[in-house]
Amino acid sequence: MHFRLSKEEFDHLEKQREKAGLSREAFIRSSIMDAEIQSPPSIDFLNYHRELRRVGSNIEQILRLANTKKLIDVPLLRKTLDDLHQMQRSLWDEFARRDT
């Protein structure tokens, strides 16, 4: 098998292999065998992430308006915060399912 590394990647490989006290081949084999591969996040996870950012942006807009007008729509802010907390719980649940 042949592959190329940049100078920086090669230098890093050499430092790591020297620390481990292994030959280059043994270090690469060990790294491959010990590597933990994770699948990419699901589409739902990415949608949650986007939605969470949207909700955060909405909160920022509400707070800017409340600060400018010296008033606040408490029910709207409460609903937005509840939505944010629900999204955060769902996001953490998704992480937990991936680890099990």
VEXKOL-24496 format. One record per residue (C-alpha): residue number from 1; residue in three letters; x, y, z. Coordinates in Angstrom, 2 decimals, always signed. Layout:
VEXKOL-24496
{NUM, ALA, {X, Y, Z}}
...
END
This chain:
VEXKOL-24496
{1, MET, {+0.00, +0.00, +0.00}}
{2, HIS, {+1.32, +3.42, -0.90}}
{3, PHE, {+0.07, +6.76, +0.31}}
{4, ARG, {+1.41, +10.28, +0.57}}
{5, LEU, {+1.77, +12.59, +3.54}}
{6, SER, {+2.59, +16.26, +3.73}}
{7, LYS, {+5.83, +17.19, +5.50}}
{8, GLU, {+3.81, +18.28, +8.54}}
{9, GLU, {+1.85, +15.00, +8.62}}
{10, PHE, {+5.03, +12.96, +8.21}}
{11, ASP, {+6.80, +14.86, +11.00}}
{12, HIS, {+3.82, +14.31, +13.28}}
{13, LEU, {+3.77, +10.60, +12.43}}
{14, GLU, {+7.48, +10.33, +13.21}}
{15, LYS, {+7.13, +12.11, +16.57}}
{16, GLN, {+4.22, +9.88, +17.58}}
{17, ARG, {+5.91, +6.68, +16.51}}
{18, GLU, {+9.13, +7.62, +18.31}}
{19, LYS, {+7.12, +8.26, +21.51}}
{20, ALA, {+5.55, +4.83, +21.13}}
{21, GLY, {+8.93, +3.22, +20.42}}
{22, LEU, {+7.59, +1.39, +17.39}}
{23, SER, {+8.67, +1.02, +13.80}}
{24, ARG, {+6.70, +3.11, +11.32}}
{25, GLU, {+4.83, +0.05, +10.06}}
{26, ALA, {+4.00, -1.20, +13.56}}
{27, PHE, {+2.83, +2.27, +14.63}}
{28, ILE, {+0.54, +2.64, +11.60}}
{29, ARG, {-0.90, -0.86, +12.12}}
{30, SER, {-1.46, -0.16, +15.81}}
{31, SER, {-3.09, +3.20, +15.07}}
{32, ILE, {-5.46, +1.64, +12.56}}
{33, MET, {-6.43, -1.24, +14.82}}
{34, ASP, {-6.96, +0.97, +17.89}}
{35, ALA, {-8.85, +3.72, +16.07}}
{36, GLU, {-12.47, +4.20, +17.08}}
{37, ILE, {-14.54, +4.89, +14.00}}
{38, GLN, {-17.88, +6.63, +14.47}}
{39, SER, {-20.60, +6.92, +11.90}}
{40, PRO, {-21.56, +10.43, +10.84}}
{41, PRO, {-24.53, +12.04, +12.59}}
{42, SER, {-27.94, +11.25, +11.22}}
{43, ILE, {-29.87, +13.73, +9.11}}
{44, ASP, {-32.20, +14.25, +12.08}}
{45, PHE, {-29.22, +15.25, +14.18}}
{46, LEU, {-28.19, +17.83, +11.58}}
{47, ASN, {-31.77, +19.14, +11.42}}
{48, TYR, {-31.82, +19.47, +15.22}}
{49, HIS, {-28.58, +21.36, +15.13}}
{50, ARG, {-29.93, +23.80, +12.52}}
{51, GLU, {-33.18, +24.25, +14.43}}
{52, LEU, {-31.32, +24.88, +17.67}}
{53, ARG, {-29.34, +27.65, +15.98}}
{54, ARG, {-32.56, +29.13, +14.59}}
{55, VAL, {-34.18, +29.17, +18.02}}
{56, GLY, {-31.10, +30.81, +19.52}}
{57, SER, {-31.23, +33.46, +16.81}}
{58, ASN, {-34.91, +34.09, +17.59}}
{59, ILE, {-34.08, +34.61, +21.27}}
{60, GLU, {-31.38, +37.10, +20.34}}
{61, GLN, {-33.85, +39.05, +18.18}}
{62, ILE, {-36.44, +39.09, +20.96}}
{63, LEU, {-33.92, +40.31, +23.48}}
{64, ARG, {-32.68, +43.06, +21.12}}
{65, LEU, {-36.24, +44.23, +20.55}}
{66, ALA, {-37.05, +44.12, +24.26}}
{67, ASN, {-33.94, +46.14, +25.03}}
{68, THR, {-34.66, +48.73, +22.32}}
{69, LYS, {-38.35, +49.18, +23.13}}
{70, LYS, {-37.95, +48.75, +26.88}}
{71, LEU, {-40.58, +46.02, +26.84}}
{72, ILE, {-40.71, +42.28, +26.55}}
{73, ASP, {-43.27, +39.73, +25.37}}
{74, VAL, {-42.89, +37.28, +28.25}}
{75, PRO, {-45.13, +34.50, +26.81}}
{76, LEU, {-43.24, +34.55, +23.48}}
{77, LEU, {-39.89, +34.55, +25.22}}
{78, ARG, {-41.02, +31.70, +27.51}}
{79, LYS, {-42.21, +29.62, +24.51}}
{80, THR, {-38.98, +30.26, +22.64}}
{81, LEU, {-36.90, +29.27, +25.66}}
{82, ASP, {-39.03, +26.14, +26.14}}
{83, ASP, {-38.46, +25.25, +22.48}}
{84, LEU, {-34.72, +25.75, +22.94}}
{85, HIS, {-34.64, +23.53, +26.03}}
{86, GLN, {-36.61, +20.81, +24.25}}
{87, MET, {-34.22, +20.94, +21.32}}
{88, GLN, {-31.24, +20.68, +23.64}}
{89, ARG, {-32.74, +17.64, +25.38}}
{90, SER, {-33.42, +16.00, +22.01}}
{91, LEU, {-29.88, +16.72, +20.86}}
{92, TRP, {-28.40, +15.15, +23.99}}
{93, ASP, {-30.72, +12.15, +23.63}}
{94, GLU, {-29.38, +11.67, +20.09}}
{95, PHE, {-25.81, +11.75, +21.39}}
{96, ALA, {-26.68, +9.22, +24.10}}
{97, ARG, {-28.22, +6.81, +21.55}}
{98, ARG, {-25.06, +6.96, +19.43}}
{99, ASP, {-22.82, +6.00, +22.36}}
{100, THR, {-24.80, +2.90, +23.31}}
END
